[in-house]
């Protein structure tokens, strides 16, 4: 399966997918990496893995619609089956041909601690400030709102008494490393059926 990875930062999720592909636990190929700004570590990871990478700088476009057009043109040209957002911080206007073909992973249990302004370390700071006893990650399909699309998978982990945002982030990321490849595999197997806001996971061998 041909994947595209869209990143705005360090590319740890991109590296996880590369590692899973290298270990043959994910039967996929990353055809293209797109960055929303220059100078990010995700671009270095793409270069090291010899993956074509492009910068579509959000600052160069007046609207999400204008910004999205060159991105999806690149995706078309790269013969992409599934688009994986990986620390991607920009709103996309998804054309009909890519509906339910764009996934994201969020470092909290949505719908809690999601939406505009809640990303990266800020999510974990909010979870700790709220006194949560459990956190985790959510893989979901992407729609026209931040962190809003139908939920595919969630994995939970405890929040410990002495946690800092960094220690919680690391524990959540360990769950992300499992959840995202699992969601991609389910998509590849045709086992995700969207029913309104619910994503039903079909049994193996379902036709």
VMD Tcl script that draws the C-alpha trace (Angstrom):
set ca {
  {0.00 0.00 0.00}
  {1.31 3.43 -0.92}
  {1.34 5.91 1.97}
  {1.92 9.64 2.17}
  {3.07 11.16 5.45}
  {2.32 14.82 6.20}
  {4.38 16.37 9.00}
  {4.91 19.72 10.69}
  {7.59 18.85 13.24}
  {10.14 16.29 14.39}
  {8.78 13.33 12.48}
  {8.75 10.77 15.31}
  {5.56 9.24 13.90}
  {7.13 9.13 10.44}
  {10.11 7.30 11.97}
  {7.81 4.84 13.71}
  {6.11 3.98 10.41}
  {9.50 3.63 8.70}
  {10.67 1.32 11.48}
  {7.52 -0.82 11.21}
  {7.90 -1.08 7.45}
  {11.58 -1.98 7.87}
  {10.65 -4.69 10.39}
  {8.06 -6.03 7.91}
  {5.25 -5.65 10.44}
  {3.60 -3.10 8.14}
  {3.22 -4.05 4.48}
  {3.42 -0.57 3.00}
  {5.67 1.92 1.27}
  {5.95 5.65 2.01}
  {5.97 7.27 -1.42}
  {6.13 10.89 -0.33}
  {6.60 13.13 2.70}
  {5.06 16.61 2.71}
  {6.12 19.24 5.24}
  {4.07 22.31 6.12}
  {7.19 24.38 6.83}
  {10.91 24.24 6.06}
  {13.70 23.20 8.39}
  {11.88 20.48 10.33}
  {13.46 17.22 11.47}
  {10.86 15.19 9.56}
  {12.52 16.35 6.33}
  {15.88 15.00 7.53}
  {14.28 11.66 8.37}
  {12.74 11.50 4.89}
  {16.09 12.30 3.26}
  {17.85 9.61 5.31}
  {15.24 7.08 4.17}
  {15.54 8.27 0.53}
  {11.87 9.29 0.39}
  {10.88 12.17 -1.90}
  {9.97 15.15 0.28}
  {8.25 18.43 -0.53}
  {7.71 21.61 1.43}
  {4.32 23.29 1.01}
  {4.68 26.24 3.36}
  {1.39 27.15 5.01}
  {2.55 30.76 5.38}
  {2.62 31.12 1.61}
  {-1.13 30.60 1.22}
  {-4.07 32.80 2.17}
  {-6.53 30.01 2.90}
  {-6.74 26.32 3.75}
  {-8.31 25.70 0.35}
  {-5.42 27.33 -1.52}
  {-2.90 25.51 0.68}
  {-4.58 22.13 0.15}
  {-4.69 22.16 -3.66}
  {-0.94 21.67 -4.31}
  {-0.79 19.05 -1.55}
  {-3.48 16.87 -3.09}
  {-2.01 17.41 -6.55}
  {1.27 15.93 -5.25}
  {-0.64 13.07 -3.63}
  {-2.39 12.28 -6.92}
  {0.94 12.27 -8.76}
  {2.41 9.89 -6.14}
  {-0.35 7.29 -6.51}
  {-1.28 7.40 -2.81}
  {-3.69 4.93 -1.22}
  {-3.76 6.41 2.28}
  {-2.67 9.78 3.70}
  {-1.20 9.69 7.23}
  {-0.97 12.91 9.20}
  {1.97 12.76 11.59}
  {2.23 15.78 13.83}
  {0.55 17.81 11.08}
  {-0.76 21.12 12.45}
  {-2.61 22.60 9.48}
  {-6.23 22.46 8.44}
  {-6.78 20.65 5.15}
  {-9.65 20.97 2.73}
  {-10.05 17.36 1.65}
  {-11.41 16.79 -1.87}
  {-14.15 14.18 -2.34}
  {-11.76 11.66 -3.88}
  {-9.80 11.56 -0.61}
  {-12.76 11.28 1.76}
  {-12.05 8.55 4.34}
  {-8.52 8.19 2.96}
  {-6.86 10.60 5.40}
  {-5.93 9.47 8.94}
  {-4.53 11.32 11.92}
  {-3.21 10.31 15.32}
  {-3.80 12.53 18.36}
  {-1.98 12.15 21.71}
  {-5.12 12.07 23.88}
  {-8.38 10.19 24.18}
  {-10.67 12.21 21.92}
  {-13.03 13.98 22.16}
  {-11.19 15.14 25.30}
  {-8.17 17.44 24.87}
  {-8.51 17.98 21.12}
  {-9.26 20.88 18.82}
  {-7.48 24.10 17.83}
  {-4.39 24.86 19.91}
  {-4.21 21.43 21.54}
  {-1.24 19.64 20.01}
  {2.05 18.14 21.14}
  {3.20 19.07 24.64}
  {0.16 21.32 25.15}
  {-2.09 18.25 25.16}
  {-0.14 16.56 27.94}
  {0.01 19.79 29.96}
  {-3.79 20.03 29.73}
  {-4.29 16.39 30.73}
  {-2.11 16.85 33.83}
  {-3.70 20.19 34.74}
  {-7.12 18.54 34.61}
  {-6.03 15.78 36.99}
  {-6.79 12.91 34.63}
  {-5.91 9.41 35.80}
  {-5.82 7.95 32.28}
  {-4.62 9.28 28.94}
  {-3.72 7.69 25.63}
  {-3.99 8.19 21.89}
  {-6.66 8.22 19.20}
  {-6.40 7.32 15.52}
  {-9.23 8.84 13.51}
  {-10.30 9.71 10.01}
  {-9.89 13.40 9.19}
  {-12.80 15.69 8.38}
  {-13.27 19.46 8.10}
  {-12.69 20.13 11.82}
  {-9.64 19.64 14.03}
  {-9.54 16.25 15.82}
  {-13.17 15.56 14.98}
  {-13.45 12.74 12.45}
  {-14.70 9.20 13.16}
  {-12.53 7.33 15.67}
  {-10.80 4.17 14.41}
  {-8.74 3.06 17.42}
  {-7.87 4.26 20.89}
  {-5.21 2.98 23.29}
  {-4.99 4.06 26.91}
  {-2.20 4.39 29.46}
  {-2.12 5.50 33.13}
  {-1.24 8.99 34.27}
  {1.20 8.61 37.14}
  {1.37 10.81 40.24}
  {4.83 12.17 39.41}
  {4.28 12.62 35.67}
  {5.58 15.63 33.80}
  {4.33 16.55 30.32}
  {7.46 14.92 28.89}
  {7.17 11.65 30.82}
  {3.46 11.37 29.96}
  {4.20 12.17 26.32}
  {6.70 9.32 26.16}
  {4.22 6.84 27.63}
  {1.48 7.97 25.26}
  {3.88 7.71 22.30}
  {4.53 4.06 23.14}
  {0.80 3.50 22.60}
  {0.85 5.59 19.40}
  {3.60 3.34 18.01}
  {1.21 0.40 18.26}
  {-2.07 2.12 17.35}
  {-1.15 3.87 14.08}
  {0.32 0.84 12.29}
  {-2.63 -1.23 13.52}
  {-5.13 1.26 12.08}
  {-3.25 1.31 8.77}
  {-3.30 -2.48 8.60}
  {-7.06 -2.56 9.26}
  {-7.59 -0.02 6.47}
  {-5.40 -2.06 4.14}
  {-7.42 -5.19 4.92}
  {-10.69 -3.40 4.13}
  {-11.91 -3.94 7.70}
  {-12.98 -0.37 8.53}
  {-16.64 0.42 7.89}
  {-17.83 3.95 8.67}
  {-21.38 4.22 10.01}
  {-22.05 7.88 10.75}
  {-19.63 8.79 13.54}
  {-18.80 5.17 14.32}
  {-16.07 3.10 12.69}
  {-16.92 -0.58 12.83}
  {-13.96 -2.95 12.72}
  {-15.00 -5.97 10.65}
  {-13.79 -9.45 11.46}
  {-10.94 -10.99 9.48}
  {-12.02 -12.60 6.25}
  {-15.04 -10.28 5.91}
  {-15.92 -9.58 2.30}
}
mol new
graphics top color blue
foreach p $ca { graphics top sphere $p radius 0.5 }
foreach p [lrange $ca 0 end-1] q [lrange $ca 1 end] { graphics top cylinder $p $q radius 0.2 }
display resetview
